[in-house]
Amino acid sequence: MESHSNTPRRSFVPQPSRRSLAALAGVLAFGGAASAQVTTFSVDWHSPSLAVPNSFTGTPITEADILAPVTLAPALGPLPAPGILETGGFLAPVGLGLGLYGPCVGHPANTPCGIEVDAISHAMDAPILPTTSGTTAAGKTYAFSVRPRGLGIPFSPVPPNVWSESPCQDEGADVFVDIGLPFSPAPPVAGGIGNTGIVDGNGLPSCSGAVYPGTGLIENSPGTPPGDNLDGLDTDVPDRVFPSTCCTYFSLDSGFIDPITGVPNSNSAAAHGVRGGDVLLTIPFGLPAVYAPANLLGLDLTPAGPNSDDLDALALYENGVPGYQRSFAPYDWVTGQTDMLLFSVRRGSAIIGMPDAFFGLPIEPGDILTPTGNVGSMPGIWVAAENLGLSTGRSTAAGIRDDLDALDTLEPAATGTPFCAGDGSGTACPCGNNGTAGRGCGNSAVAQGALLWANGTSSLSNDTVQLHVSGLPATSPMLFYQGTVPIFAGAVFGDGLRCVAGNVVRLGQRIAMCGNRNFGYGVGGDPTVSVAGGIGAPGNYVYQVWYRDGAAFCTPNVFNLSNGYRIAWTP
């Protein structure tokens, strides 16, 4: 069972060497250039940033809002308060549709208001594949945060880390990554493996001597009340527009007592008629609905019953088939028949201490878990907490347990370059519907236009390229296609600009899911991009997405296109 002891924090302060922004560049990239990715996150109801005006719209921050740093990507401080990308209700920008949100706007910290969002994802988290190890940014696979009063283990060799930042009272607002993991499922490795910090709360020097980019959260000095707790995380968002135009998956909070603080959790799940172990889904301008119920994840199955477990962190890769297709075995999502759903549980959950389905080990709040086996079985430990440099009752005599409370999987390294934007820098869009920098022409759903980008290794002998498109009408039919000649200025075509010519090859027709779609390596049922394109020799090839926009608003033609994207293929 979870220990209820309030173990004193370590009194010493380790002194790792000061790390510059340049030294962190390799792990900060989140799979691509940091400037191309938006770090989105939420905070819990204890956070002092609650009721502070956000920097994008000026409305007060709540524990239901999805936030981003003012700079979108983390930056060195001092920084203003984060901005709201998605509200928890119906206020602009479009939000999660929580019915209690409006009356809670402006309530102060440490006063629960029944709207806490506990985990977030936009379902485009990088799928973990049997060949994932070492292919992500700087060989990292997972980004995560921990709940305040974290401890870590002293074996993490790359400071700053949970162990070094805990005495500074910074660990709850920071984001950490693994420092190289074996393939999963991964039981505890003797001595642990460790973590390193890549995103700070405030971006200012830590008492440990560490300096790394921040998000604008509040970090209080040791001996004062704790600062902000980063409570949800999603780093695969390509730009500011993306979160407001796609589906958002999230969980709410159970109401059991936190065994460390002795304070009940906010019970926001029950306040909205769902369970703290459920994964919810809100489509733009819609109401939240249950996407993956707790029992399908192996939660709420102990005699304690409903709301006895709390899903505390979430990484999700959706296969594009409506609804949740539960995983039954490791890596079965590579077939496209199931969805990859990884999660952790909050400290105090009834499932803690129960044997997991893979190894029979007692489940800990720092473990990354996944559904497995038949419905009704316990989840399996996908990555043991010790491998992430976190303490558990399995690894410390005192039974101190770190709580992993935010999670994301990291994208492979970026590849290619965009060109031919519908932003007026080349040929003007056909009816003044210019998009924004780097995107296609504006469409009926997204005035900023559709965005095409890619990740992976563009090697013909090791093709791991995955094409991504966002900013389409919600369920638009589309075509990924390849050409050999770029039209850099673009040529008017339908409601957009044609950027690709020469020897044109259709890669695949697909249907958007919440305005987004992926194609290529790691997408269930897809060939690799080079195979689909029939590329037989190294060289430069160009890509674009042609999609239907049934709500005619521009020309009589009811179709549009993304920006172009150029990839150099090597042997």
Secondary structure, DSSP 8 states (H G I E B T S, - for coil): ----------S---------HHHHHHHHTTTS-GGG-EEEEEE-TT-TTTTSB-TTT--B--TT-EEE-TTSS-B-SS----EEEE-SSSSSS-----TTHHHHTT--TTS--S--EEEEE-SB-----TT-TTTBGGG--EEEEE-SS----TT--SSSSHHHHTTTT-GGG-EEEES---SSSB---TT---EEEEEBSSSS--TTS----B-S-----TTS-----EEEEEEEE-SSSGGGGS-EEEEE---SB-TTT--B---HHHHTTS-TT-EEEE-TTS--EEEE-GGGGT-S-STT-TTSS-EEEEEEE--SSSS-----STTGGGGTSS-EEEEEE-TT-TTTTSB-TTT--B--TT-EEE--SSTTS--EEEE-GGGGT---TTT-TT-----EEEEEE--B-B--EEE--SSSSSS--TTS----TTS----SS-TT--EEEEES-EETTEE--EEEEESS-TT-EEEEEEESEEEEEEEEETTEEEEEESS-EEEEEEE-BTTBEEEETTSTT---HHHHTT--S-EEEEEEEEEE--S--SSS--EEE--EEEEEEB-
